[in-house]
């Protein structure tokens, strides 16, 4: 038999070993359970993150991208572009990737638009150049034919009506070439403000409804030839807009202020609401060329034409005021630096000499007073070779103190003669047939 003491020692050692094993096993189980708990939590977190990523990708494809296409490609204003749907993804790789896709989409749309717009504008300008030149030649033939027939006849009046239609067509071509980034296509000599107003008046269909309050102090001020045609086109747009949205008279008045002149157009028609005024102000302040990919209504491009010309030539326009007659007051502001001094005595004399040479006689030299009096009949500008280049102007009858429209009469012949005189005045102030430089 074993010694009891040895037996007790063996049993104690075995119990100790067993206890240590059980303790180690218990600790291992606890560690394993904790690790399993962490893994389960990580699995749940990963599942939540994956679900958030899937939801964010669907949101980007179904909501963000269509909104971006509406705003960038289709040009819809006011469409909200949503951001991240899962706020916890802000600043993550997914957020940065979505921002990169947005930038790439915007760049792709911009580049595509530029290529399409450049090609379209170039094609439009080529077509307009040819059409504008043809219409000017047609107008020349009409005017030559009018000069061979007396005023007041039915044939002469039909030629005047045809000339007016050609003038309106030329204005339509001008506004399109301006919006495509080109110039108006016509270089004019220095003109008076009165001639600019009458020229613009003659380019709209309802020109008889336009009442111009002539004053010699403002009407006989000379406008620099470089800006004559741009100002005329801009004023034509304002008159056309006023006549289109009113039934009665459209009143035009030229006012002088400290740093220039204002051409004020008042109508008694429909006024504009707050949103229409904001849109008009936005278009008048737009200086870029026409984006042919976003044009929705080609009939409402007048303010865009004015904005383009104003930014290019240094004048401004405003339509946010209310007319005293209840409609819209449009103001065309022309700064003092855009005004010229008219033809010089040397240019007048050179024009006389050229006209005399064509007629086959030698004129006597003009004195200072005669030269000053002849300034109303000619206008000039030097050509690239240094010689004066001018066009003839028909004699202008003295204007009344207030309204420049012909007085009412019951005599049909007198009315026809007055209408013919108005047509000649309008045509000679704007027709570039004998001296103005025409883009061909």
C-alpha positions in Angstrom: 0.0 0.0 0.0 1.0 3.5 -0.8 1.9 5.9 1.9 -1.2 8.0 2.7 0.9 11.1 2.5 2.0 10.3 -1.0 -1.5 9.5 -2.0 -2.7 12.9 -0.6 0.1 14.7 -2.4 -0.7 13.0 -5.7 -4.4 13.7 -5.3 -3.7 17.3 -4.4 -1.4 17.8 -7.4 -4.0 16.2 -9.7 -6.7 18.5 -8.3 -4.5 21.5 -8.8 -3.8 20.5 -12.4 -7.5 19.9 -13.0 -8.4 23.3 -11.5 -5.8 25.1 -13.6 -7.1 23.3 -16.7 -10.7 24.2 -15.9 -9.8 27.8 -15.2 -7.8 28.0 -18.5 -10.7 26.5 -20.4 -13.2 28.9 -18.8 -11.0 31.8 -19.8 -10.7 30.5 -23.3 -14.4 30.1 -23.6 -14.9 33.7 -22.4 -12.4 35.0 -24.8 -14.0 33.1 -27.6 -17.4 34.3 -26.7 -16.2 38.0 -26.6 -14.5 37.5 -30.0 -17.6 36.0 -31.4 -19.6 39.0 -30.1 -17.2 41.4 -31.7 -17.3 39.6 -34.9 -21.1 39.6 -34.9 -21.1 43.3 -34.2 -18.6 43.9 -37.0 -20.7 41.8 -39.3 -23.8 43.9 -38.4 -21.8 47.1 -38.9 -20.5 45.9 -42.2 -24.0 44.9 -43.3 -25.3 48.3 -42.3 -22.5 50.0 -44.2 -23.0 47.9 -47.3 -26.8 48.7 -47.2 -25.9 52.4 -46.9 -23.5 52.1 -49.9 -26.2 50.4 -52.0 -28.8 53.0 -51.0 -26.4 55.8 -51.8 -25.5 54.3 -55.2 -29.2 53.9 -56.0 -29.8 57.5 -54.9 -27.0 58.8 -57.0 -28.2 56.9 -60.1 -31.9 57.6 -59.6 -32.0 61.1 -58.2 -28.7 62.9 -58.4 -27.7 62.0 -62.0 -31.2 62.9 -63.5 -31.1 66.2 -61.7 -27.6 66.9 -63.0 -28.7 66.1 -66.5 -31.7 68.4 -66.2 -29.6 71.3 -65.0 -26.4 70.8 -67.0 -27.6 69.2 -70.2 -31.2 70.3 -70.6 -30.7 73.7 -69.0 -33.7 73.6 -66.6 -33.3 76.3 -64.1 -34.6 75.9 -60.5 -34.2 72.1 -60.5 -32.6 71.1 -57.1 -29.6 68.8 -57.2 -29.7 66.6 -54.1 -26.6 65.8 -52.1 -25.6 62.7 -50.1 -28.5 60.7 -48.8 -26.4 59.0 -46.1 -24.8 61.7 -44.1 -22.3 59.2 -42.5 -20.7 58.9 -46.0 -19.6 62.5 -46.1 -15.9 62.8 -46.7 -15.5 59.1 -47.6 -14.2 57.6 -50.7 -17.7 57.2 -52.0 -18.4 61.0 -51.5 -15.2 61.9 -53.4 -16.0 59.5 -56.2 -19.4 61.0 -56.7 -18.0 64.5 -56.7 -15.5 63.4 -59.4 -18.4 62.0 -61.5 -20.2 65.3 -61.2 -17.2 67.3 -62.4 -16.6 64.9 -65.3 -20.3 65.1 -66.3 -20.2 68.9 -66.2 -17.0 69.0 -68.2 -18.4 66.6 -70.8 -21.6 68.7 -71.2 -19.6 71.9 -71.4 -17.2 70.6 -74.0 -20.0 69.1 -76.1 -22.0 72.3 -76.0 -18.9 74.3 -77.0 -18.3 72.1 -80.0 -21.9 72.1 -81.1 -22.4 75.8 -80.5 -19.2 76.7 -82.3 -20.2 74.6 -85.4 -23.8 75.9 -85.3 -22.8 79.5 -84.9 -20.3 79.3 -87.7 -22.9 77.8 -90.1 -25.5 80.4 -89.1 -23.1 83.2 -89.6 -22.2 82.0 -93.1 -25.8 81.7 -94.1 -26.6 85.1 -92.6 -23.8 86.8 -94.4 -25.0 85.6 -97.8 -28.7 86.4 -97.0 -27.9 89.8 -95.6 -25.8 90.8 -98.6 -28.6 89.6 -101.0 -31.2 91.6 -99.1 -29.1 94.8 -99.2 -28.7 94.4 -102.9 -32.4 93.9 -103.2 -33.0 97.0 -101.2 -30.7 98.9 -103.5 -32.7 97.8 -106.6 -35.9 98.9 -104.8 -34.6 102.3 -104.0 -33.3 102.8 -107.5 -36.7 101.9 -108.8 -38.4 104.3 -106.4 -36.3 107.2 -107.6 -37.7 106.8 -111.1 -41.4 107.1 -110.1 -43.2 110.1 -108.5 -44.3 110.0 -104.9 -47.9 109.2 -104.1 -48.5 106.7 -106.8 -49.7 103.2 -106.0 -46.6 101.7 -107.6 -44.3 103.9 -105.4 -46.2 103.0 -102.3 -46.0 99.3 -103.0 -42.2 99.7 -103.5 -42.1 101.5 -100.1 -44.0 98.6 -98.5 -41.6 96.1 -100.0 -38.6 98.1 -98.9 -40.0 98.1 -95.3 -40.4 94.3 -95.4 -36.8 94.0 -96.6 -35.7 96.3 -93.7 -37.5 94.1 -91.2 -35.9 91.0 -92.6 -32.5 92.6 -92.4 -33.1 93.4 -88.7 -34.0 89.8 -88.1 -30.8 88.6 -89.6 -28.8 91.2 -87.6 -30.2 90.1 -84.3 -29.3 86.4 -85.1 -25.7 87.2 -86.1 -25.3 89.4 -83.0 -26.4 86.5 -80.8 -24.0 84.1 -82.6 -21.1 86.3 -81.5 -20.7 88.4 -84.7 -21.0 92.2 -85.2 -24.2 93.8 -86.7 -22.6 93.5 -90.2 -22.8 97.2 -91.0 -20.4 100.1 -90.3 -22.2 103.4 -90.2 -21.0 107.0 -90.4 -21.6 109.4 -87.6 -25.4 110.1 -87.2 -27.6 112.3 -85.1 -29.7 110.9 -82.4 -32.8 111.9 -84.4 -31.6 109.7 -87.3 -31.0 106.8 -85.0 -34.5 107.1 -83.6 -36.1 107.3 -87.0 -34.0 104.5 -88.3 -35.1 102.2 -85.4 -38.7 103.4 -85.8 -38.6 102.3 -89.5 -37.5 98.8 -88.7 -40.7 97.7 -86.8 -44.0 96.8 -88.3 -46.1 99.3 -86.3 -43.8 102.3 -87.0 -46.8 104.6 -87.3 -47.6 104.0 -83.6 -44.3 105.4 -82.5 -44.4 109.0 -81.4 -41.0 110.6 -81.2 -40.8 113.9 -79.3 -38.1 115.8 -81.2 -36.0 118.4 -79.5 -33.2 120.1 -81.4 -30.8 120.1 -78.4 -30.9 116.4 -78.1 -32.0 115.2 -81.5 -29.2 116.9 -83.4 -26.4 115.5 -81.2 -24.0 113.3 -83.2 -23.4 109.7 -82.2 -20.1 108.0 -83.1 -20.4 105.9 -86.2 -18.9 102.9 -84.5 -21.9 102.5 -82.2 -24.7 103.9 -84.5 -25.8 100.5 -85.8 -25.6 98.7 -82.3 -27.6 101.5 -80.7 -30.1 101.4 -83.5 -30.5 97.7 -83.2 -31.0 97.9 -79.4 -33.5 100.7 -79.7 -35.4 98.7 -82.4 -35.7 95.8 -80.0 -37.1 98.1 -77.3 -39.6 99.7 -79.7 -40.7 96.3 -81.1 -41.2 95.0 -77.5 -43.2 98.1 -76.6 -45.4 97.9 -79.7 -46.0 94.1 -79.3 -47.3 94.4 -75.7 -49.4 97.6 -76.1 -52.2 98.8 -78.4 -51.8 102.6 -78.3 -49.0 105.0 -78.9 -45.4 104.2 -78.0 -43.7 107.4 -76.9 -40.0 108.1 -77.4 -38.1 110.9 -75.9 -34.4 111.7 -75.6 -33.1 113.2 -72.3 -29.7 114.6 -71.5 -28.0 113.9 -68.2 -24.7 114.8 -66.8 -22.6 111.9 -68.3 -24.6 111.2 -71.5 -28.0 110.8 -72.9 -31.0 108.5 -72.3 -33.5 107.3 -75.0 -36.7 106.7 -73.1 -39.4 104.5 -74.5 -42.9 104.5 -72.7 -45.9 102.3 -73.6 -49.3 102.0 -72.1 -49.7 98.2 -72.4 -49.1 95.3 -70.2 -46.6 95.7 -67.4 -44.2 93.1 -66.1 -44.4 91.2 -62.8 -41.5 90.8 -60.4 -40.3 87.5 -62.0 -40.5 88.9 -65.6 -38.4 92.0 -64.5 -35.8 89.7 -62.9 -35.6 87.6 -66.1 -35.4 90.8 -68.3 -32.6 92.2 -66.1 -30.7 88.8 -66.3 -30.9 88.8 -70.1 -29.9 92.5 -70.4 -26.9 91.7 -68.2 -25.9 88.6 -70.2 -22.8 89.3 -72.3 -22.0 85.9 -73.7 -22.9 84.5 -77.1 -26.1 82.5 -77.7 -26.0 78.9 -76.5 -27.9 77.2 -79.3 -28.4 74.1 -77.3 -30.5 75.8 -74.6 -32.7 78.1 -76.7 -36.3 77.4 -75.9 -38.2 80.4 -77.4 -36.6 82.1 -80.4 -39.3 84.8 -80.3 -38.0 86.2 -77.0 -34.4 87.0 -77.7 -34.7 90.8 -77.9 -33.3 91.4 -74.4 -30.5 89.0 -75.1 -29.6 91.0 -78.2 -29.5 94.2 -76.3 -27.4 92.6 -73.5 -24.9 91.4 -76.0 -24.6 94.8 -77.7 -24.5 96.7 -74.5 -21.6 94.6 -73.2 -19.7 94.9 -76.4 -20.1 98.7 -77.1 -20.4 100.2 -73.7 -24.0 101.4 -73.3 -26.7 100.0 -71.1 -30.5 99.3 -71.0 -33.1 99.0 -68.2 -36.7 97.9 -68.3 -37.5 97.7 -64.5 -39.4 101.0 -64.3 -43.1 101.5 -64.8 -44.3 103.9 -67.5 -46.5 106.8 -66.6 -49.0 105.3 -68.9 -49.2 102.0 -66.9 -46.9 99.9 -69.1 -43.1 99.5 -69.2 -40.6 102.3 -69.3 -37.4 101.2 -71.2 -34.3 103.4 -70.9 -31.3 103.1 -73.2 -28.4 104.9 -71.6 -25.6 106.1 -73.9 -22.5 107.5 -72.1 -20.9 110.7 -73.3 -17.8 109.1 -74.7 -19.8 107.3 -77.4 -20.8 110.6 -79.0 -19.0 112.1 -82.0 -18.7 115.5 -83.7 -20.2 114.8 -87.1 -18.4 115.3 -90.5 -15.6 117.9 -90.7 -15.3 120.7 -93.2 -12.6 118.8 -95.1 -14.9 115.8 -95.4 -17.8 117.9 -96.6 -15.6 119.6 -99.2 -14.2 116.3 -100.3 -17.7 114.9 -100.7 -18.7 118.0 -102.8 -15.7 117.5 -105.0 -16.4 113.8 -105.5 -20.1 114.6 -106.3 -19.0 117.3 -108.8 -16.6 115.0 -110.5 -19.3 112.5 -111.0 -21.6 115.2 -112.4 -18.8 116.6 -114.7 -18.2 120.1 -113.3 -15.8 121.8 -110.9 -17.5 123.4 -107.9 -16.5 126.6 -106.2 -14.8 126.2 -102.8 -17.2 126.5 -99.8 -16.7 129.2 -97.2 -16.8 128.4 -93.5 -20.5 129.2 -93.1 -21.5 127.3 -96.2 -19.4 124.3 -95.1 -21.1 124.3 -91.7 -24.5 124.4 -93.4 -23.6 121.5 -95.6 -22.9 119.3 -92.6 -26.5 118.2 -92.4 -26.4 116.8 -96.0 -23.3 114.6 -95.7 -21.5 112.4 -93.2 -18.1 110.9 -93.5 -15.5 108.5 -92.2 -12.0 107.7 -93.5 -11.4 104.4 -95.3 -8.4 102.2 -94.8 -6.6 104.3 -97.5 -7.1 107.6 -95.7 -9.7 109.0 -98.2 -13.1 110.1 -96.9 -15.9 107.7 -97.4 -19.4 109.1 -97.1 -23.0 108.6 -98.0 -25.5 111.1 -99.2 -28.3 112.1 -96.9 -31.6 113.5 -98.1 -32.5 117.0 -96.9 -34.4 116.9 -93.7 -37.3 119.2 -93.2 -37.4 121.2 -89.9 -39.0 119.0 -87.2 -41.9 120.4 -85.1 -41.3 121.3 -81.5 -43.1 118.3 -80.1 -44.3 115.2 -82.0 -42.4 114.4 -85.2 -45.3 112.5 -86.8 -47.1 114.0 -89.9 -50.1 116.1 -89.0 -53.5 114.4 -89.7 -55.0 115.3 -93.0 -58.0 114.3 -95.1 -56.1 114.7 -98.4 -55.0 111.2 -99.6 -52.3 112.7 -101.9 -50.9 114.7 -99.1 -50.8 111.7 -96.8 -49.1 109.6 -99.4 -46.5 112.3 -100.0 -45.9 112.6 -96.3 -45.6 108.8 -95.9 -43.2 108.7 -98.9 -41.0 111.4 -97.3 -40.9 109.5 -94.0 -39.8 106.4 -95.9 -37.0 108.2 -97.7 -35.9 109.7 -94.4 -35.8 106.4 -92.7 -34.1 104.7 -95.6 -31.4 107.3 -96.1 -30.5 107.3 -92.4 -30.0 103.6 -92.3 -29.2 102.4 -95.9 -25.5 101.7 -96.4 -25.6 101.8 -100.2 -23.2 104.7 -100.9 -20.7 104.9 -98.2 -21.3 102.7 -95.2 -19.2 99.6 -95.0 -21.3 96.4 -95.5 -20.1 93.1 -94.4 -20.1 90.8 -97.4 
